[in-house]
Amino acid sequence: MSHTYYNSLDTACKTPFGAVPAGQEVTFRLTVPESLGYVDPHLVLTKDREAPVHYRMEFAGQTPQQNHFTFTIAPTTPGLYFYHFDLYTDFRRIYRDAGGEGVLSWTDGTDWQLTVYEPDFKTPDWIKNGTMYQIFPDRFCEGKPGKPMPFADRIYREDKTGEPYFWPTEQQEGYLNMDYYGGDFAGIQQKLPYLCDLGVSCIYLNPIFEAHANHRYNTANYLKADPLLGTNEEFAALCAAAAKEGIRIILDGVFSHTGSDSVYFNREGRYGPGGAYRDRNSPYRSWYDFDSGYPSGYRCWWGFETLPEVQEDSPSYIDFVCGKGGVIDTWLGLGASGFRLDVADELPDAFIERIRQAVKAHGEDKLLIGEVWEDATTKEAFGRRRTYLRGKGLDAVMNYPFRNAALSFVTGGDVHAVAEQILSICENYPAPALNCAMNFLSTHDTERAITAIAGEPANGRDRYWQSGRRIPAKKMDDAMRKLLLGYAMIFTLPGVPCIYYGDEIAMQGYRDPFNRAFFDWNSTEQRLRGPLKTLAHLRKGCDAFDGGRLEIVRADTDVLHYRRIGKTQTAEIILNRGPHLIAELAFGKYAEVNPGGFTVLVEENHPEHVGYFSIY
C-alpha cells in the first residue's frame, strides 16, 4: 500500500495493525515530503477524556525528497487512545482521512483510534472457525405436535403456514406476540442432523425461560424453561444430543428488565399474592425502582409497563443472576455453552464483568456475546464510554456494522464506504473479540435479509402495510443471488457467520412479527443450502478464516476483493455484484467471477504446497 505521510492500515506506517494488548510496543512511522520545509513532528496521543501528551518523533533517515520519522510506545493501561501528528511548524497537523490515510491540515480534524485491551484477554477457540445458527424457539420445529397450552391466555397455531397475528383488540397489544406455533426443545433435537449437515457448530437460542409472550423477552421465571418448550431436563438432553453432533448452544440472557407478569414483579397476580408489585416486603422489591414520578409508578424499559426495569446494582439481583445456584450457574450447569446478553448497552459495565466471572467459572471455553448495534469500542451510553470490549466484560458483540456493510454492498452502495466500514471495525476491535464477533444478515430484530435486499422499503409503515407483502416472483432470482453474495461476505470476513433460521430457504418478512414466521419444512428451495454448506466446510478447513488477517485488495465500482492471511493458508475472496463477467488477478493468475457471483481461492503459504479451489 503506497502512503503519503501515514496510513494506519499499512504496517509500514504502524506496527502492529489495529488494537493492541496493554504493554505491547506500537511503532508509528511518519513520512514528510522535503517540500514542506523544516518540521519537528510529534505524536499527539490522548487517552480518552484525559489531556493530550506530545511525544517528539525520532528522525529515521531520508529517501529521495522524503524525510522519515518514527516513535515507539507501549501503552500500559487498557483504554481508548486517540492520536494525530503535529509538525510543530505553522500549526500544520496530520489527521485521519478516509481509508486510514493521513491528510495535512491547518485546522482540527479526525484523530486515529488506538484500542488498548487487557493483556490476558482470551476468547473461546471453538467458535472461531465455526458457523452459528439463530433459532426463535417457538417458530423452528414442533417436536411434540398438538400439545395443550400451559396457560389459558395463549393462542395455539395449528396451521404452521399462517402469518403471525398482529392486529389489535380492545387490549392495547391485542394478539401481538400471544400466538404460539409450538416450537420446542424436542423439535430442535429432531433437526440436529439437518443443522449438522448445514455445517452449524453453535446454536443461539432466543429466550427460553418461562414468559408470557411468544418472544419470551418478558421473563417470568429465570430458573425454569417455558413449559411449552419443555422441561429443564429436556433442555439438558438437547444440549447433550447437540454436543454429540459437535454443536454447542448459547442462550439469550435478558437481564435489564423482567416481565410485569412474573414471579418477581407479579403485577397481573398470576403468581399468587407475592411479588414486588403486590408486596412491599417481597424479596424482589429492591430489584425495581418504584416512584410516583413514573406514569406507572415504577421505572419501565423504554416506557413499556409490561417490562419493569431492573436495578442491576441491587446486590440481591446480582447474586441471583451471578451467584451459586443463580441464573448463569443453573443453565451452564444444564449444558449451555454461554450467553448472548440482550441490550448490553443498558447493563452497567460492572454488572457485565460479574456476569463474565460467572460464565467463565464454568470454563474459559464458555462464550459471552453482547447485543451492540454500533462500534462497540467507541459506544457511549448514559454519559459514559463503555468498557465491555476491553477484556473484562464481553468476549464479543453482534456485528451490526458488518451487516450494514454487506447489505450496502449487495444493494449498490458505495464500495469504498463499504471497505472503510469493514476496516474500521477490524482496526478498532481487539483481535480476540473480532475473531468471534457474531456476523449476520438477519435477526429477530431486523427485516429478513432477502426482504431488506429486494423488498419495497418499509420506511416506517405500519404492520398492516407489512403484512402479507412478498417480493415479486420476477425479482426473486436476482434477490437470491444478492442474498448469497451477502452471506459469502459474512462467511469470509473476520468473525463468525450466523444464519437466521429460514434464511437458507429464503424466508421473507418485514419487522416483528413478520420476520418470525414458522420454518417452512415443506420448502424445496435448494439454491442457498448447498453454497452455505460449502462455505461452512471451507471455514472449518482453511485456517485463513480462523483469525487470519484481513487485507482489502480492491474496492472499486462493483468489485470487492479482499484477502485473509492465516498461519498456513491464504484465501482470496472476490465478490462481483455487477452485471458483467470479470477477471481478477489472484495468486498470480486471473480468476473469472460470474455476474452477481463470488469466488474464493485458497493457497498454502508454502510454495511447494499450492492448491486452488473456488465457489461460485
C-alpha positions as CSV (number, residue, x, y, z in Angstrom):
1,M,0.0,0.0,0.0
2,S,1.5,3.3,-1.0
3,H,1.2,6.1,1.5
4,T,1.7,9.8,1.9
5,Y,2.5,10.9,5.4
6,Y,0.9,8.0,7.2
7,N,-1.7,5.3,6.9
8,S,-2.9,3.4,10.0
9,L,-3.9,0.4,7.9
10,D,-0.4,0.0,6.5
11,T,2.0,-2.0,8.7
12,A,4.8,0.0,7.1
13,C,3.4,3.0,9.0
14,K,2.0,1.4,12.1
15,T,3.1,-1.9,13.6
16,P,1.3,-3.9,14.7
17,F,-2.0,-3.4,12.9
18,G,-5.1,-2.4,14.9
19,A,-5.8,-2.8,18.6
20,V,-3.1,-4.0,21.0
21,P,-2.9,-5.5,24.4
22,A,-1.6,-3.3,27.2
23,G,2.2,-3.4,27.3
24,Q,2.6,-4.1,23.6
25,E,5.0,-1.8,21.8
26,V,3.4,0.2,19.0
27,T,5.7,1.8,16.4
28,F,4.5,4.8,14.3
29,R,6.4,5.8,11.2
30,L,5.7,9.1,9.5
31,T,6.8,10.3,6.1
32,V,7.1,14.0,5.4
33,P,8.0,15.4,2.0
34,E,11.0,17.8,1.9
35,S,8.8,20.3,0.1
36,L,7.1,21.1,3.5
37,G,10.4,22.6,4.7
38,Y,11.6,22.2,8.3
39,V,9.4,20.1,10.5
40,D,9.7,18.7,14.1
41,P,7.0,16.0,14.2
42,H,5.3,15.0,17.4
43,L,2.9,12.1,18.1
44,V,0.0,13.7,20.0
45,L,-1.6,10.8,22.0
46,T,-4.7,11.4,24.1
47,K,-6.1,8.8,26.4
48,D,-9.9,9.0,26.4
49,R,-11.1,12.0,28.4
50,E,-7.6,12.9,29.5
51,A,-5.1,15.6,28.5
52,P,-3.1,15.0,25.3
53,V,0.6,14.0,25.6
54,H,3.1,15.1,23.0
55,Y,6.0,12.7,22.0
56,R,8.8,14.0,19.9
57,M,9.4,11.6,17.0
58,E,12.9,10.5,16.0
59,F,14.5,11.2,12.7
60,A,14.8,7.9,10.8
61,G,16.6,8.8,7.6
62,Q,15.8,10.0,4.1
63,T,14.8,8.7,0.8
64,P,14.6,10.9,-2.3
65,Q,12.6,14.0,-1.4
66,Q,11.2,12.3,1.7
67,N,12.1,12.6,5.4
68,H,11.2,9.7,7.8
69,F,10.4,9.8,11.5
70,T,9.5,7.1,14.0
71,F,8.3,6.7,17.5
72,T,7.6,3.6,19.6
73,I,5.5,3.5,22.7
74,A,4.0,0.7,24.9
75,P,0.7,1.9,26.5
76,T,0.5,0.4,29.9
77,T,-3.2,0.7,30.7
78,P,-6.2,-0.5,28.8
79,G,-8.5,2.1,27.3
80,L,-9.2,4.1,24.2
81,Y,-6.4,6.3,22.9
82,F,-6.7,8.9,20.0
83,Y,-3.8,10.3,18.1
84,H,-2.6,12.7,15.3
85,F,0.7,14.2,14.3
86,D,1.8,17.8,14.9
87,L,4.6,19.1,12.7
88,Y,5.2,21.9,15.1
89,T,5.5,24.4,12.3
90,D,2.8,26.8,11.0
91,F,0.2,24.9,13.0
92,R,0.3,22.1,10.5
93,R,-1.0,18.7,11.6
94,I,-1.8,15.4,10.1
95,Y,-5.2,13.9,10.8
96,R,-7.1,10.8,9.7
97,D,-8.9,10.8,6.3
98,A,-10.8,8.0,4.5
99,G,-9.1,4.6,4.4
100,G,-6.9,5.4,7.4
101,E,-4.9,7.8,5.2
102,G,-3.2,10.9,6.7
103,V,-4.1,14.3,5.5
104,L,-2.4,17.6,6.1
105,S,-4.5,20.2,7.9
106,W,-4.2,23.7,9.4
107,T,-7.5,23.2,11.3
108,D,-8.7,20.5,13.7
109,G,-9.5,17.1,12.1
110,T,-10.3,13.5,13.0
111,D,-7.9,11.6,15.1
112,W,-6.9,7.9,14.6
113,Q,-8.1,5.5,17.3
114,L,-5.9,3.0,19.1
115,T,-7.7,0.5,21.3
116,V,-5.7,-1.0,24.1
117,Y,-7.1,-4.0,25.8
118,E,-6.4,-6.3,28.8
119,P,-3.2,-8.3,28.1
120,D,-4.8,-11.6,29.3
121,F,-7.9,-11.2,27.1
122,K,-8.8,-14.6,25.6
123,T,-11.9,-15.8,23.9
124,P,-13.1,-19.4,23.2
125,D,-11.3,-21.0,20.2
126,W,-14.1,-23.5,19.4
127,I,-16.3,-20.8,17.9
128,K,-13.7,-19.0,15.7
129,N,-13.9,-21.2,12.6
130,G,-17.4,-22.4,13.1
131,T,-20.9,-21.4,11.9
132,M,-23.7,-20.2,14.2
133,Y,-27.5,-20.6,13.6
134,Q,-30.1,-18.5,15.3
135,I,-33.4,-20.1,16.4
136,F,-36.5,-18.3,17.5
137,P,-37.7,-21.2,19.6
138,D,-41.4,-21.0,19.1
139,R,-41.0,-20.9,15.3
140,F,-38.4,-23.5,14.4
141,C,-39.9,-27.0,14.8
142,E,-42.6,-28.6,16.8
143,G,-41.4,-32.0,18.0
144,K,-44.4,-32.8,20.1
145,P,-47.4,-31.6,17.9
146,G,-50.8,-30.6,19.2
147,K,-49.8,-30.3,22.8
148,P,-52.1,-28.3,25.2
149,M,-51.2,-24.7,26.0
150,P,-49.8,-24.5,29.5
151,F,-51.6,-21.2,30.2
152,A,-55.1,-20.3,29.2
153,D,-54.3,-16.9,27.6
154,R,-52.0,-18.5,24.9
155,I,-53.4,-19.0,21.4
156,Y,-52.2,-22.2,19.7
157,R,-51.5,-22.0,15.9
158,E,-52.2,-25.4,14.5
159,D,-51.7,-24.2,10.9
160,K,-48.0,-23.5,10.7
161,T,-48.2,-21.7,7.4
162,G,-50.3,-18.8,8.7
163,E,-48.8,-15.4,9.2
164,P,-48.1,-14.4,12.9
165,Y,-51.0,-12.5,14.5
166,F,-50.5,-8.8,14.9
167,W,-53.9,-7.0,14.8
168,P,-55.2,-5.2,17.9
169,T,-58.2,-5.9,20.0
170,E,-59.7,-3.9,22.8
171,Q,-56.5,-4.6,24.7
172,Q,-53.6,-2.3,23.9
173,E,-51.4,-5.1,22.5
174,G,-54.2,-7.3,21.2
175,Y,-53.0,-10.6,19.7
176,L,-49.4,-9.4,19.0
177,N,-47.0,-11.9,20.5
178,M,-49.7,-14.0,22.1
179,D,-50.0,-16.7,19.4
180,Y,-47.8,-19.8,19.7
181,Y,-46.8,-22.3,17.0
182,G,-45.5,-24.8,19.5
183,G,-41.8,-25.0,18.6
184,D,-40.0,-26.9,21.3
185,F,-36.7,-28.5,22.5
186,A,-37.8,-31.8,21.0
187,G,-38.2,-30.2,17.6
188,I,-34.7,-28.7,17.7
189,Q,-33.3,-32.0,18.8
190,Q,-35.0,-33.8,15.9
191,K,-33.5,-31.3,13.5
192,L,-29.9,-31.6,14.8
193,P,-28.9,-33.8,11.8
194,Y,-30.2,-31.1,9.5
195,L,-28.2,-28.4,11.3
196,C,-25.1,-30.6,11.4
197,D,-25.4,-31.2,7.6
198,L,-25.7,-27.4,7.1
199,G,-22.3,-27.1,8.9
200,V,-23.6,-25.5,12.1
201,S,-21.4,-25.7,15.2
202,C,-23.3,-23.3,17.5
203,I,-27.0,-22.6,18.1
204,Y,-28.0,-19.3,19.5
205,L,-31.5,-19.6,21.0
206,N,-33.7,-16.6,21.6
207,P,-35.1,-16.6,25.2
208,I,-36.2,-20.0,26.5
209,F,-37.2,-19.1,30.1
210,E,-40.9,-19.1,31.2
211,A,-42.6,-15.9,29.9
212,H,-46.0,-14.8,28.8
213,A,-45.3,-13.7,25.2
214,N,-44.0,-15.8,22.3
215,H,-40.8,-13.8,22.1
216,R,-40.1,-14.5,25.8
217,Y,-38.2,-11.3,26.4
218,N,-40.6,-10.5,29.3
219,T,-39.1,-13.1,31.6
220,A,-41.5,-14.7,34.2
221,N,-39.1,-17.2,35.8
222,Y,-35.4,-17.2,35.0
223,L,-34.8,-20.7,36.5
224,K,-37.5,-22.6,34.6
225,A,-37.8,-23.4,30.9
226,D,-41.1,-22.2,29.4
227,P,-43.3,-25.3,29.7
228,L,-44.3,-25.1,26.0
229,L,-40.7,-25.7,25.1
230,G,-40.2,-28.5,27.6
231,T,-38.6,-29.0,30.9
232,N,-35.1,-28.1,32.2
233,E,-34.3,-31.8,31.9
234,E,-35.3,-31.8,28.3
235,F,-33.1,-28.8,27.7
236,A,-30.2,-30.7,29.2
237,A,-31.0,-33.6,26.9
238,L,-30.9,-31.2,23.9
239,C,-27.5,-29.9,24.9
240,A,-26.2,-33.4,25.3
241,A,-27.5,-34.5,22.0
242,A,-26.2,-31.4,20.3
243,A,-22.7,-32.0,21.8
244,K,-22.6,-35.4,20.1
245,E,-23.1,-33.7,16.8
246,G,-20.3,-31.2,17.6
247,I,-22.9,-28.4,18.2
248,R,-22.9,-26.1,21.2
249,I,-25.9,-24.0,22.4
250,I,-25.8,-20.5,23.8
251,L,-28.8,-18.7,25.4
252,D,-30.3,-15.3,25.4
253,G,-29.9,-13.5,28.8
254,V,-32.4,-10.8,29.3
255,F,-31.2,-9.1,32.5
256,S,-32.2,-5.4,32.0
257,H,-35.9,-6.0,32.7
258,T,-38.3,-8.7,33.6
259,G,-42.0,-9.2,32.7
260,S,-44.6,-7.5,34.9
261,D,-46.3,-10.8,34.7
262,S,-43.6,-12.7,36.5
263,V,-42.8,-14.4,39.8
264,Y,-40.6,-11.4,40.7
265,F,-43.0,-8.5,39.9
266,N,-46.4,-10.2,39.6
267,R,-48.5,-7.1,38.7
268,E,-51.1,-9.4,37.0
269,G,-51.4,-11.7,40.0
270,R,-50.7,-14.9,38.1
271,Y,-48.2,-16.0,40.7
272,G,-50.4,-15.5,43.8
273,P,-50.2,-12.7,46.4
274,G,-46.4,-12.2,46.4
275,G,-44.1,-10.2,44.0
276,A,-42.5,-6.8,44.2
277,Y,-45.6,-5.0,42.8
278,R,-48.0,-6.5,45.4
279,D,-45.9,-6.9,48.4
280,R,-43.6,-4.2,49.8
281,N,-41.8,-6.8,51.8
282,S,-41.1,-9.0,48.8
283,P,-37.5,-10.2,48.5
284,Y,-37.6,-8.9,44.9
285,R,-38.7,-5.4,45.9
286,S,-35.2,-4.0,45.8
287,W,-34.8,-5.1,42.2
288,Y,-37.1,-2.4,41.0
289,D,-37.4,1.4,41.1
290,F,-40.8,2.3,42.5
291,D,-41.5,6.0,42.4
292,S,-44.7,8.0,41.9
293,G,-42.9,10.2,39.4
294,Y,-43.2,7.4,36.8
295,P,-46.5,7.2,34.9
296,S,-47.0,3.6,36.0
297,G,-45.5,4.1,39.5
298,Y,-42.3,2.2,38.5
299,R,-39.5,2.5,36.0
300,C,-40.1,0.6,32.8
301,W,-38.0,-0.5,29.9
302,W,-38.5,2.1,27.2
303,G,-41.9,3.0,28.7
304,F,-43.4,-0.4,28.3
305,E,-45.5,-1.0,31.5
306,T,-45.3,-4.8,31.0
307,L,-41.4,-4.6,31.2
308,P,-40.4,-3.2,34.6
309,E,-36.7,-2.3,34.5
310,V,-34.4,-4.0,37.0
311,Q,-31.8,-2.1,39.1
312,E,-28.7,-4.0,38.1
313,D,-26.8,-2.7,41.0
314,S,-29.1,-4.4,43.5
315,P,-26.9,-6.8,45.5
316,S,-29.6,-9.5,45.7
317,Y,-30.3,-9.2,42.0
318,I,-26.6,-9.5,41.1
319,D,-26.3,-12.6,43.3
320,F,-29.5,-14.1,41.8
321,V,-28.0,-13.8,38.3
322,C,-24.3,-14.4,39.0
323,G,-24.2,-16.3,42.3
324,K,-24.0,-20.0,43.0
325,G,-27.3,-21.6,42.1
326,G,-28.2,-18.5,40.1
327,V,-29.3,-18.0,36.6
328,I,-25.9,-18.3,34.9
329,D,-24.8,-21.2,37.1
330,T,-28.1,-23.1,36.6
331,W,-28.2,-23.0,32.8
332,L,-24.5,-23.6,32.2
333,G,-24.8,-26.5,34.6
334,L,-27.5,-27.9,32.4
335,G,-25.2,-27.8,29.4
336,A,-25.4,-24.4,27.8
337,S,-22.1,-23.1,26.4
338,G,-22.7,-19.4,27.0
339,F,-25.0,-16.4,26.8
340,R,-25.9,-13.6,24.5
341,L,-26.7,-10.5,26.6
342,D,-29.8,-8.6,25.4
343,V,-29.4,-4.8,25.3
344,A,-25.8,-5.0,26.6
345,D,-25.6,-1.2,26.3
346,E,-28.1,-0.8,29.0
347,L,-26.3,-3.1,31.5
348,P,-23.6,-1.4,33.7
349,D,-20.1,-2.5,32.9
350,A,-19.6,-3.7,36.5
351,F,-22.6,-6.0,36.1
352,I,-21.3,-7.4,32.8
353,E,-18.0,-8.1,34.4
354,R,-19.7,-10.0,37.2
355,I,-21.6,-12.0,34.5
356,R,-18.4,-12.7,32.8
357,Q,-16.9,-14.1,36.0
358,A,-20.0,-16.3,36.5
359,V,-19.8,-17.6,32.9
360,K,-16.1,-18.3,33.0
361,A,-16.4,-20.1,36.3
362,H,-17.8,-22.9,34.2
363,G,-14.7,-22.9,31.9
364,E,-12.8,-20.4,29.7
365,D,-14.5,-22.1,26.8
366,K,-17.9,-20.6,27.7
367,L,-18.9,-17.7,25.4
368,L,-20.3,-14.3,26.3
369,I,-21.7,-12.1,23.5
370,G,-23.4,-8.8,23.8
371,E,-26.1,-7.0,21.7
372,V,-24.5,-3.8,20.4
373,W,-25.6,-2.1,17.2
374,E,-22.7,0.2,16.7
375,D,-18.9,0.1,17.0
376,A,-18.6,-1.4,20.5
377,T,-15.2,0.2,21.3
378,T,-16.5,3.8,21.0
379,K,-20.0,3.2,22.2
380,E,-21.3,5.7,24.8
381,A,-24.4,5.1,27.0
382,F,-25.7,7.0,29.9
383,G,-22.9,9.6,29.6
384,R,-20.1,7.0,29.9
385,R,-17.8,5.3,27.5
386,R,-18.5,1.6,27.6
387,T,-15.5,-0.7,28.5
388,Y,-17.1,-4.1,27.9
389,L,-14.9,-5.0,24.9
390,R,-11.5,-4.5,26.5
391,G,-11.2,-7.9,28.1
392,K,-13.0,-7.8,31.4
393,G,-16.6,-8.0,30.0
394,L,-17.9,-9.4,26.8
395,D,-16.0,-11.9,24.6
396,A,-17.6,-10.3,21.5
397,V,-20.6,-8.5,20.2
398,M,-23.2,-8.8,17.5
399,N,-21.6,-7.3,14.4
400,Y,-24.3,-4.9,13.0
401,P,-21.6,-2.8,11.2
402,F,-20.7,-5.8,9.1
403,R,-24.4,-6.5,8.4
404,N,-24.8,-2.9,7.2
405,A,-21.7,-3.1,5.1
406,A,-22.8,-6.4,3.4
407,L,-26.3,-5.2,2.7
408,S,-25.0,-1.9,1.4
409,F,-22.6,-3.7,-1.0
410,V,-25.2,-6.1,-2.5
411,T,-27.7,-3.3,-2.9
412,G,-25.4,-0.9,-4.8
413,G,-23.9,1.2,-2.0
414,D,-20.5,2.9,-2.4
415,V,-17.9,0.2,-2.4
416,H,-15.2,2.5,-0.9
417,A,-17.5,3.2,2.1
418,V,-18.2,-0.5,2.5
419,A,-14.5,-1.2,2.7
420,E,-14.0,1.7,5.1
421,Q,-16.7,0.4,7.4
422,I,-15.2,-3.1,7.5
423,L,-11.7,-1.9,8.0
424,S,-12.7,0.5,10.8
425,I,-14.1,-2.4,12.9
426,C,-11.1,-4.6,12.1
427,E,-8.8,-1.8,13.2
428,N,-10.7,-0.9,16.4
429,Y,-11.7,-4.3,17.8
430,P,-9.3,-6.4,19.9
431,A,-8.4,-9.4,17.9
432,P,-9.8,-11.9,20.5
433,A,-13.2,-10.1,20.2
434,L,-13.1,-9.6,16.4
435,N,-12.4,-13.3,15.8
436,C,-15.6,-14.4,17.5
437,A,-17.8,-11.4,16.7
438,M,-21.3,-12.6,15.5
439,N,-21.8,-11.8,11.8
440,F,-25.2,-12.0,10.3
441,L,-27.6,-10.6,7.7
442,S,-30.9,-11.2,9.6
443,T,-32.1,-11.4,13.2
444,H,-35.4,-11.3,15.0
445,D,-34.9,-7.5,15.4
446,T,-34.5,-6.8,11.7
447,E,-36.2,-7.4,8.4
448,R,-35.2,-10.7,6.9
449,A,-32.2,-10.2,4.7
450,I,-33.9,-11.0,1.4
451,T,-36.7,-8.6,2.2
452,A,-34.2,-5.9,3.1
453,I,-32.4,-6.6,-0.2
454,A,-35.3,-6.8,-2.6
455,G,-38.5,-5.8,-0.8
456,E,-40.1,-2.4,-1.1
457,P,-38.6,-0.2,1.7
458,A,-41.0,-0.1,4.7
459,N,-39.9,3.4,5.7
460,G,-41.7,3.2,9.0
461,R,-45.0,1.9,7.5
462,D,-47.3,0.1,9.9
463,R,-47.9,-3.6,10.3
464,Y,-51.0,-3.6,8.1
465,W,-48.7,-2.5,5.2
466,Q,-46.0,-5.0,6.1
467,S,-48.5,-7.9,6.4
468,G,-48.5,-10.4,3.6
469,R,-46.2,-8.4,1.4
470,R,-43.9,-10.5,-0.8
471,I,-41.1,-9.9,-3.3
472,P,-42.5,-10.2,-6.8
473,A,-41.6,-13.5,-8.5
474,K,-39.7,-11.8,-11.3
475,K,-37.3,-10.3,-8.8
476,M,-36.6,-13.5,-6.9
477,D,-33.7,-14.8,-8.9
478,D,-31.8,-11.5,-8.5
479,A,-32.7,-11.4,-4.8
480,M,-31.3,-14.9,-4.3
481,R,-28.0,-14.0,-5.9
482,K,-27.7,-10.9,-3.8
483,L,-28.6,-12.8,-0.6
484,L,-26.0,-15.4,-1.3
485,L,-23.4,-12.7,-2.1
486,G,-24.2,-11.1,1.3
487,Y,-23.8,-14.4,3.1
488,A,-20.5,-15.0,1.2
489,M,-19.2,-11.8,2.8
490,I,-20.1,-12.6,6.3
491,F,-18.8,-16.1,6.0
492,T,-15.4,-14.9,4.8
493,L,-14.9,-11.7,6.8
494,P,-13.3,-11.8,10.3
495,G,-15.8,-13.1,12.9
496,V,-18.3,-15.9,13.0
497,P,-21.2,-16.2,10.5
498,C,-24.6,-16.7,11.9
499,I,-27.6,-17.9,9.8
500,Y,-31.0,-16.7,11.0
501,Y,-33.3,-19.7,10.8
502,G,-35.1,-19.9,7.5
503,D,-32.7,-17.6,5.6
504,E,-31.3,-20.7,4.0
505,I,-34.7,-21.3,2.3
506,A,-35.1,-17.6,1.5
507,M,-37.9,-16.9,4.0
508,Q,-39.3,-13.4,3.7
509,G,-40.7,-10.9,6.2
510,Y,-40.5,-7.3,7.5
511,R,-40.2,-6.4,11.1
512,D,-41.7,-8.2,14.2
513,P,-43.7,-10.4,13.9
514,F,-43.4,-11.0,10.2
515,N,-39.7,-11.9,10.4
516,R,-40.6,-14.6,12.9
517,A,-42.8,-17.0,10.9
518,F,-42.7,-20.7,11.4
519,F,-39.9,-22.5,9.5
520,D,-41.3,-23.9,6.2
521,W,-40.2,-27.6,6.4
522,N,-42.0,-28.3,3.1
523,S,-39.8,-25.8,1.2
524,T,-38.0,-27.3,-1.8
525,E,-35.7,-24.2,-2.1
526,Q,-32.2,-25.5,-2.5
527,R,-30.3,-22.6,-4.1
528,L,-28.8,-21.4,-0.9
529,R,-28.3,-24.5,1.2
530,G,-25.6,-26.0,-1.0
531,P,-23.4,-22.9,-1.1
532,L,-23.9,-22.2,2.6
533,K,-22.8,-25.8,3.4
534,T,-19.7,-25.3,1.2
535,L,-18.9,-22.0,2.9
536,A,-19.2,-23.6,6.4
537,H,-17.0,-26.5,5.3
538,L,-14.5,-24.0,3.9
539,R,-14.3,-22.2,7.2
540,K,-13.5,-25.4,9.1
541,G,-10.9,-26.5,6.6
542,C,-9.0,-23.2,6.0
543,D,-7.0,-21.6,8.8
544,A,-7.2,-18.2,7.0
545,F,-10.7,-18.0,8.4
546,D,-9.6,-18.8,11.9
547,G,-8.3,-15.4,12.9
548,G,-6.5,-14.7,9.6
549,R,-5.5,-11.1,8.9
550,L,-7.7,-9.1,6.5
551,E,-6.4,-7.0,3.6
552,I,-8.5,-5.2,1.1
553,V,-7.1,-5.8,-2.4
554,R,-9.6,-3.9,-4.4
555,A,-12.8,-1.9,-3.6
556,D,-13.9,-0.3,-6.8
557,T,-17.1,0.0,-8.9
558,D,-18.9,-3.4,-8.5
559,V,-16.0,-5.4,-7.1
560,L,-14.9,-6.1,-3.6
561,H,-11.7,-8.2,-3.4
562,Y,-10.1,-9.0,-0.1
563,R,-7.5,-11.4,1.3
564,R,-7.4,-13.4,4.6
565,I,-3.9,-14.4,5.6
566,G,-3.7,-17.3,8.1
567,K,-0.8,-19.2,9.6
568,T,-0.6,-21.8,6.8
569,Q,-3.1,-20.7,4.2
570,T,-4.2,-17.5,2.4
571,A,-7.6,-17.0,0.9
572,E,-8.6,-14.5,-1.8
573,I,-12.3,-13.6,-1.8
574,I,-13.7,-11.8,-4.9
575,L,-17.2,-10.6,-5.0
576,N,-18.8,-9.2,-8.2
577,R,-22.1,-7.5,-7.8
578,G,-22.1,-6.2,-11.3
579,P,-23.8,-7.4,-14.5
580,H,-20.6,-8.5,-16.3
581,L,-18.1,-11.3,-16.0
582,I,-14.9,-10.1,-14.5
583,A,-11.3,-11.5,-14.4
584,E,-9.5,-10.5,-11.3
585,L,-5.8,-11.3,-10.5
586,A,-5.3,-13.6,-7.5
587,F,-2.2,-15.6,-6.7
588,G,-0.7,-14.5,-9.9
589,K,-3.5,-15.9,-12.1
590,Y,-6.7,-14.4,-13.4
591,A,-9.9,-15.8,-11.7
592,E,-13.2,-15.3,-13.5
593,V,-16.1,-14.3,-11.4
594,N,-19.7,-14.5,-12.7
595,P,-22.1,-11.5,-12.7
596,G,-23.6,-11.3,-9.3
597,G,-21.3,-14.1,-8.1
598,F,-18.2,-14.7,-6.0
599,T,-15.2,-16.9,-5.9
600,V,-12.9,-18.0,-3.0
601,L,-9.4,-19.2,-3.8
602,V,-7.1,-20.7,-1.3
603,E,-3.3,-21.1,-1.4
604,E,-1.0,-22.8,1.0
605,N,1.5,-20.3,2.3
606,H,4.4,-22.7,1.4
607,P,5.1,-22.5,-2.3
608,E,5.7,-26.3,-2.5
609,H,2.1,-26.9,-1.5
610,V,-0.1,-24.8,-3.7
611,G,-3.8,-25.6,-4.3
612,Y,-6.7,-23.7,-5.6
613,F,-10.5,-24.2,-5.4
614,S,-13.3,-21.8,-5.9
615,I,-17.0,-21.4,-5.2
616,Y,-19.4,-19.6,-7.4
